Amino acid sequence: LDLGSNSSIVPLTGERHSRKDNKMAALIGTDILDIGSRKARRQREDPMAPGFAFGAPGQFDLPNVADPAAYCRSNFASVCGTGDEDQSVKFMKGTTTLAFKFNGGVIVSVDSRSTMGAYISSGTVKKVIEINPFLLGTMAGGAADCSFWERNLGMECRLYELRNGRRISVAGASKLLANVMRSYRGYGLSMGTMIAGWDEKGPQLYYVDDDGTRLKGKMFSVGSGSTYAYGVLDNYYREDMTIEEAVDLGKRAIYHAAHRDAASGGINNLYHMTKDGFVKIHSIDVNDMHYQFAEERARAMQS
């Protein structure tokens, strides 16, 4: 067999890839993979053995303690209420998201402010994740957790559709997410989301959080401004609202929450889920809504 001039290319290509792999291994290191193994225990017991390179480029920094996982759980946990009073680092979350069902579908309305305590890191966060044309998810809690797991849910829903030849139900999609959250319970995830959609049974709405809790309902609001949003929703919500009334209710609830809650604000993104899929209704600055509603109040006072 005559390979011709190409025969000299193979070893050169292999050698080039080998050098590249060695460089990557030297840069990243494999110490992180040894945690909990016999090799790691031997290194910890041998004072002359090289340990973790803390602060080195390309390395994973870990607490220099016997059990890094337990240390992280007790000092950096993301909890509700007063469970983190003794922690040096507290997760300061803030947002307002809401969704409600009515005869014309589901309204999903959110703000766009991202905060860490008093620090506003962004005012243009997209807190509605478009899982597929008939499924929407909201983000409240840790942005990375919500974004990753809901996009992962989108992949699982697409795989279900390819395997079965039909769209997954909203109940099924929310159950998939709840099962994942249940399996990671206690690992420090921070997520409170709503899964809204339209399937064979009509408009559906579910709440799923990082504890694996899964609730079906007609109306939910999640986040630091949810109490203000619930005050508006409880007063004006009706199942027989027109689409215009439902859109106005979702808009006003987010405005009042953003007006009273310092951790909420920015842009109000509002979606309407219909039998033909979701429709994005608007993206309005809550400051513009403030002046609009102020003029309405002034006209009402005059009349």
HUQUIKA-V736700 format. One record per backbone hydrogen bond with DSSP energy under -0.5 kcal/mol. CO is the residue of the C=O (numbers start at 1). NH is the residue of the N-H. E is the energy in kcal/mol with one decimal. If there is no record, write none. Layout:
CO	NH	E
CO	NH	E
This chain:
1	3	-0.7
3	6	-1.0
4	7	-1.3
5	8	-1.1
6	9	-1.4
6	10	-0.9
7	11	-0.5
8	12	-0.8
9	13	-2.6
10	14	-2.5
11	15	-2.5
12	16	-2.4
13	17	-2.4
14	18	-2.3
15	19	-2.5
16	20	-2.1
17	21	-2.8
18	22	-2.3
19	23	-2.1
20	24	-2.3
21	25	-2.5
22	26	-2.2
23	27	-2.0
24	28	-2.9
25	29	-2.0
30	33	-1.0
30	34	-0.6
31	34	-1.3
32	35	-0.8
34	37	-2.3
34	40	-0.7
37	41	-1.9
38	42	-2.6
39	43	-2.2
40	44	-2.2
41	45	-2.0
42	46	-1.8
45	47	-0.7
46	49	-1.1
52	54	-1.3
53	56	-1.4
56	59	-1.8
59	61	-0.6
63	65	-2.3
67	71	-2.1
68	72	-2.3
69	73	-2.1
70	74	-1.8
71	75	-1.4
72	76	-2.5
75	89	-0.9
77	79	-0.8
80	83	-1.0
82	85	-1.3
84	87	-1.2
88	90	-0.5
90	92	-0.8
91	93	-0.9
92	117	-0.8
95	225	-2.2
96	111	-1.6
97	222	-2.4
98	109	-2.5
99	220	-2.6
100	107	-2.5
102	105	-2.1
105	102	-2.6
106	273	-3.2
107	100	-1.9
108	271	-3.2
109	98	-2.2
110	269	-1.7
112	125	-2.5
114	121	-1.9
114	122	-1.6
116	119	-1.4
118	120	-0.5
119	116	-2.6
119	121	-0.8
122	114	-3.0
123	267	-0.5
125	127	-1.0
127	129	-0.6
127	139	-1.8
128	130	-0.6
129	131	-1.4
129	137	-2.4
132	135	-1.9
133	278	-2.0
134	198	-1.3
135	131	-0.8
135	132	-1.6
136	196	-2.7
137	129	-3.6
140	192	-2.8
141	143	-0.5
142	146	-2.4
143	147	-2.6
144	148	-2.5
145	149	-2.3
146	150	-2.1
147	151	-1.8
148	152	-2.3
149	153	-1.8
150	154	-1.7
151	155	-1.6
152	156	-2.2
153	157	-2.6
154	158	-1.8
155	159	-2.3
156	160	-2.2
157	161	-1.9
158	162	-2.2
159	163	-2.3
160	164	-2.5
161	165	-1.9
169	173	-2.4
170	174	-2.5
171	175	-1.9
172	176	-2.1
173	177	-1.9
174	178	-2.4
175	179	-2.4
176	180	-1.8
177	181	-2.4
178	182	-2.4
179	183	-1.9
180	184	-1.3
182	185	-1.2
184	187	-1.9
190	142	-2.7
191	210	-1.8
193	208	-2.9
194	138	-1.4
194	196	-0.6
195	206	-2.1
196	136	-3.1
197	204	-2.8
199	202	-2.0
202	199	-1.9
204	197	-2.1
205	217	-1.8
206	195	-2.6
207	215	-2.5
208	193	-3.1
209	212	-1.9
213	209	-1.5
215	207	-3.0
218	101	-3.0
220	99	-2.4
222	97	-2.2
223	226	-1.6
225	229	-1.8
226	230	-3.0
227	231	-1.4
228	232	-1.3
229	233	-2.7
230	234	-3.1
231	235	-0.8
232	236	-1.9
233	237	-2.3
238	241	-1.0
239	103	-2.7
242	246	-2.4
243	247	-2.5
244	248	-2.1
245	249	-2.1
246	250	-2.4
247	251	-2.1
248	252	-2.5
249	253	-2.4
250	254	-1.5
251	255	-1.9
252	256	-2.6
253	257	-1.8
254	258	-2.7
255	259	-2.3
256	260	-1.5
257	261	-2.6
260	262	-0.6
261	264	-1.6
265	112	-2.3
265	113	-0.8
265	267	-0.5
266	286	-2.5
267	269	-0.8
268	270	-0.6
268	284	-2.0
269	110	-2.1
270	281	-2.3
270	282	-1.1
271	108	-2.5
272	274	-0.6
272	279	-2.2
273	106	-1.5
274	277	-1.6
277	274	-1.9
279	272	-3.0
279	281	-0.7
282	270	-2.2
284	268	-3.6
285	288	-0.5
285	289	-1.6
286	290	-1.8
287	291	-1.5
288	292	-2.0
289	293	-2.8
290	294	-1.9
291	295	-1.9
292	296	-1.6
293	297	-2.3
294	298	-2.2
295	299	-2.3
296	300	-2.3
297	301	-2.2
298	302	-1.8
299	303	-1.9
